[in-house]
């Protein structure tokens, strides 16, 4: 089994069209680029919570239009996105679903608007993914993904038990 963990993390403070018209936000544009370049700690943590017999790959998509061809070798994809890119995340989810790949979505935007997200994916994780991810994996293996996953009332995740995120999944780029 192969799972793709996809972070849609581009922050839209940088917009080529606005820049062409002379709109600049000193400092803000630079900060947005830094934020967008950070890996998704939540997805790397989910990778660490994934059983070792499952192949996991982490991908970042900053701009879907520039991405090119979708990877087709996943059995399941989990997508997390900022609100600024949620509609592109929905396009990505729709494409994977159309190709028969199970799609799980989570993150802040999806947790606030789970019914909106459900229109584009197989399952929605509401709240802390660390709580629901083992259940998602178990249900996927049985072929019985639920529409929604959320912690039981009062259920929390003890961060002291959190595994070290799988940083080795990152493509490290060195700049000279």
N, C-alpha and C positions, 0 to 999 in steps of 0.2 A: 504494500500500500504506500502511496506517495501523497503527501499533503503539501500544498503551497500556502505559505503565509505571506499575504500581500499587504504591504503598507502603502496607502495612498496619502502621502504626507506633504505634498506641495502646498505651500502657503501662498495664496493669491495676492499678496501685497505687491508683488512684482508683476506688472502687466505690460506687455510690450505695446499694446495699443495706447494705454494711458501715457506711457513714457514717450511715445511718438508725439503726443500732444503737449509735452512739456511738464506733465505732472510728476513731481518727485517728492518723496517724503524722506528727507535725509535721516539716516539712522534706522528708520523703520524698514525700509527695503532691505538693508543689510541684515538686520535682525531676522527678518522673515526668511531670508536665504539660509541663515544659520539654523533656525528652527526646522526648516524643511529638510536640512541635511542630516538631522539627528535620526538615528534608527528608532524603530518602534520597540521600546522596552517591553511593552505588553505582549507583542507577538513573539519576541525572543524568549520571554518567560513562558509563554504557552508552548513554545518549542521544547523548552526544558521539562515541561510537564507531560510531554508526549512520550508514550512508551517507546523504548529503544528499538523495538522491532519495526517501527514505522519510519520511513524515509521522509525527512522534513527539509524543505527548502524555503528560504526567506528571500523575498523580492521587494524592492521599493519601486514604485511608479510615481514619478513626480508629475508627469504630463502624459496622459493616455494617448493624446494625438501623436506624440513623438515616440511612443513605445514600439510600434510595429506589430509584428505577429505575436499572438498570444501563445504562451506555453500550453501544450495540449496533453501533457503526460501526467496530469494530476488526477487523483481520484476524488479529492476534496480540496477546496480552497477556502481559506479563512481570510476575510478582507476587513481591514480597519481603516477608517478615514476620518480626517477632520471635516467639519461642516463645510469648509471652503471648497472641498473637492468631492462632496458626497454624491453629486449627480454624475460625475465621472466614475465614481466607485459603483454606482448603480448600473451604468452602462457596462462596466467590466463584469459585474455579477450577472447581468442579463446574458452576456456573451457566453460566459462559462456555463450557465444553466442551459442555454440553447444547445450547447455541445455535450450535454449529458453529465456535466460535472456537478456534484453536490457543492453548494455554496453556503457558507456560514458567515454572517456579518455581525460585527460587534463594534464597540467604541461608544464615545459619549453621545454623538448625534443619534446613532442607532438606538441607544438605550432610552433616549428621550422620545424618539418617534419610531417605535418598533413596528407599528402597523404599516407605516410608509416603507420601511426597509423590507418588510416581509414580501412586498410586491415584487421584489427583485432577487430574493434568495430563498434557499431551502429552509434555513433555520436562522433565527435571530438570538444572539446572546445579549441579555439585558443585565447590566451591572458588571460586577467583577468577573472577568473571564476565567480567572484562576479557580473559581468555585465550579463553574459550569463545564470547563473544557474536558475534564476526565469523563463526564457524563456524555458529552457530545461524541467523543471518541468511541466510547462503549456502544452508544446507540448506532453510530455509523457502521461499526463492525457488524452489528446485528441487522443492518439494513432498515433501521427504525428511527431515523432522525425525527425529532419533534419539531413543531413549528417554532416554539419559543423555549428558551432556557433562561432561568433566573434563579437566584438564590432563594431558598425557603425563607420565610419571615424570621429575622434574627440571625440567619446564617451569615457568617463572615469568614474571611480567609486570614489566617494568622501569618503575617508577613515574615515572622521568624522561621516559618517552615518553607518559605519560598526558595525554590532552587535558584542557582546562579543562571541568569539568562544565557542563552547559547550564542555568545558573541562570535564564536567561530563560524557561524553561518553568514556573517557579514563579508561583503567583498571589500577588503581594505584597499584603498587607493593611496599610493604615496605620491606626493608632489615634490618636484625638485625645484 
